[in-house]
Amino acid sequence: MPAHLPDVLRRRVVCAAVLLPLGRTVGAATESAAPFVATPWSIVDEILTLAEVGARDFVVDLGSGDGRLVISAVSRYGARGGYGVDIDGALVRLANANAAQAGVADRVRFEERDLFVTDVRAATVVTVYLLPKVMARLERKLLAELAPGTRVVVNDYPFPTWQPVRVVERDSLDKLPISGLTLTQLYLYRVPAR
């Protein structure tokens, strides 16, 4: 590990290397983007607040897990709708059940899909919590497909070339058992004009 990297980044790279073998795959063509690690509830609120989610928004979560970000965006922040994709069918079923239980199944849906072939053009807000190895590819996809001004909030692992509008750091004890760290970094991006 290069000595010039800050301690936090070195720990994140080590954590990513440890978690990488846990990644899920569906078929040979699907790239494992991350293992399922639930975003702590306190960080869900930070993400949705940072993105300024409101009634005009359609929120897309790439790697949606149990659905908490999209469901919260609609049920608690008043977003008009949302969509989540994950490659784990059991998590997709759980997310759809959670949406029904929260009373928002008519405004959100979750599908078992490869995020790289997912149409994200309807999004006004995109949320991402994936490993560094896929961030360059995802950055290119989002820049090509999203409308200028679309907000993108990335959890912990930033895009390699896109400059964030704002970075928020928070400590969350909920992350300690997952990564051994409490620090969360959230990166807010806005898609630039083409």
C-alpha positions in Angstrom: 0.0 0.0 0.0 1.6 3.4 -1.0 2.7 5.4 2.1 1.4 8.6 0.6 -2.2 7.6 0.8 -4.1 9.0 3.8 -4.9 6.5 6.6 -8.6 6.6 5.9 -8.1 5.8 2.2 -5.6 3.0 3.0 -8.2 1.4 5.4 -10.9 1.7 2.8 -8.8 0.0 0.2 -7.9 -2.8 2.6 -11.6 -3.1 3.6 -12.6 -3.2 -0.1 -10.0 -5.9 -0.7 -11.4 -8.0 2.2 -15.0 -7.6 1.1 -14.3 -8.2 -2.6 -14.4 -12.0 -2.4 -17.9 -11.6 -0.8 -19.3 -9.9 -4.0 -22.4 -11.4 -5.7 -22.5 -12.4 -9.3 -25.3 -13.5 -11.6 -23.8 -15.3 -14.6 -20.4 -14.7 -16.2 -21.4 -11.4 -17.9 -22.5 -9.7 -14.7 -19.7 -7.8 -12.9 -19.8 -8.0 -9.1 -20.1 -4.4 -8.0 -20.2 -5.0 -4.3 -21.3 -7.3 -1.5 -24.5 -6.5 0.2 -23.8 -4.0 3.0 -26.9 -2.2 4.2 -26.5 1.5 4.4 -27.0 2.5 8.1 -30.3 4.3 8.6 -28.6 7.5 9.9 -26.6 7.6 6.6 -29.8 7.0 4.5 -31.1 10.3 6.0 -27.8 12.0 5.3 -27.8 10.8 1.6 -31.4 11.9 1.0 -30.9 15.2 2.7 -27.7 15.9 0.8 -29.5 15.2 -2.5 -32.4 17.5 -1.4 -34.9 14.8 -2.3 -38.4 16.2 -2.7 -41.8 15.8 -4.4 -40.4 16.2 -8.0 -37.8 13.5 -7.7 -37.5 10.1 -9.1 -34.8 8.2 -7.1 -32.8 5.4 -8.6 -30.6 3.2 -6.3 -28.0 1.1 -8.1 -27.3 -1.9 -5.9 -30.5 -1.3 -3.9 -30.2 -4.2 -1.4 -33.2 -4.2 0.9 -34.6 -1.1 -0.7 -34.3 1.3 2.2 -33.0 4.3 0.2 -35.7 4.3 -2.4 -38.5 3.4 0.1 -37.3 6.2 2.4 -37.1 8.7 -0.5 -40.8 8.1 -1.3 -42.3 7.4 2.1 -40.4 10.0 4.2 -39.0 12.6 1.8 -42.0 12.7 -0.6 -40.3 11.7 -3.8 -42.8 11.0 -6.6 -41.3 7.5 -7.2 -38.3 5.3 -7.2 -36.6 2.4 -8.7 -33.9 0.0 -7.4 -31.8 -2.7 -9.0 -29.8 -5.5 -7.5 -28.3 -8.7 -8.8 -29.5 -10.7 -5.8 -33.0 -12.0 -6.3 -33.6 -12.6 -2.6 -32.8 -9.0 -1.9 -35.0 -7.8 -4.7 -37.9 -9.8 -3.3 -37.2 -8.4 0.2 -37.1 -4.9 -1.1 -40.5 -5.3 -2.9 -41.9 -6.8 0.3 -40.5 -3.8 2.3 -42.1 -1.4 -0.2 -45.5 -3.1 0.2 -45.2 -3.0 4.0 -44.3 0.7 3.9 -47.3 1.4 1.7 -45.3 2.7 -1.3 -45.4 -0.4 -3.7 -47.5 1.6 -6.1 -44.7 4.2 -6.5 -41.5 2.1 -6.2 -40.3 -1.1 -7.8 -37.2 -3.2 -7.5 -35.8 -5.5 -10.2 -33.1 -8.2 -10.4 -30.8 -6.6 -13.0 -27.3 -5.8 -13.8 -26.9 -2.1 -13.0 -24.7 -1.5 -16.1 -27.6 -2.4 -18.4 -30.2 -0.5 -16.4 -31.9 2.5 -18.0 -31.4 5.4 -15.5 -32.6 8.2 -17.8 -35.7 8.9 -15.7 -33.7 9.6 -12.5 -33.5 13.0 -11.0 -31.4 11.5 -8.1 -29.1 8.4 -8.2 -27.6 6.8 -5.2 -24.6 4.5 -5.3 -22.7 2.4 -2.7 -20.3 0.2 -4.7 -16.7 -0.8 -4.7 -13.9 1.3 -6.3 -13.3 -1.2 -9.1 -16.6 -0.3 -10.8 -16.7 3.4 -10.2 -14.9 4.5 -13.5 -17.2 2.4 -15.6 -20.3 3.7 -13.7 -19.1 7.3 -14.0 -19.0 7.0 -17.8 -22.5 5.4 -17.8 -24.1 8.0 -15.7 -22.4 10.9 -17.5 -23.7 9.5 -20.8 -27.2 8.7 -19.7 -28.3 11.3 -17.1 -29.7 14.7 -17.8 -27.6 17.7 -16.9 -28.3 18.7 -13.3 -29.2 15.2 -12.1 -27.9 14.7 -8.6 -25.8 11.6 -7.8 -24.8 10.8 -4.2 -22.0 8.3 -3.8 -21.2 6.6 -0.5 -17.5 6.2 0.5 -15.9 5.5 -2.9 -15.9 8.5 -5.2 -15.8 8.7 -9.0 -12.2 8.8 -10.3 -12.5 12.0 -12.4 -15.8 13.7 -11.8 -15.5 16.5 -9.3 -18.0 16.5 -6.4 -20.1 19.6 -5.7 -20.0 18.8 -2.0 -18.4 16.2 0.4 -20.0 15.4 3.7 -18.2 13.3 6.4 -20.1 11.6 9.2 -19.3 9.0 11.8 -21.7 6.1 12.1 -21.2 3.5 14.8 -23.4 1.2 12.7 -20.5 0.8 10.3 -18.0 -0.4 12.9 -19.0 -4.1 12.7 -19.1 -4.0 8.9 -15.8 -2.3 8.0 -14.0 -1.6 11.3 -14.4 2.1 10.6 -17.0 4.7 11.7 -16.2 7.3 9.0 -18.6 7.7 6.1 -17.9 10.0 3.2 -20.8 11.1 0.9 -20.0 12.7 -2.4 -22.7 14.9 -4.1 -22.3 15.2 -7.9 -24.4 17.1 -10.4 -24.3 16.0 -14.0 -22.7 18.7 -16.0 -24.1 20.2 -19.2 -22.9 18.4 -22.3 
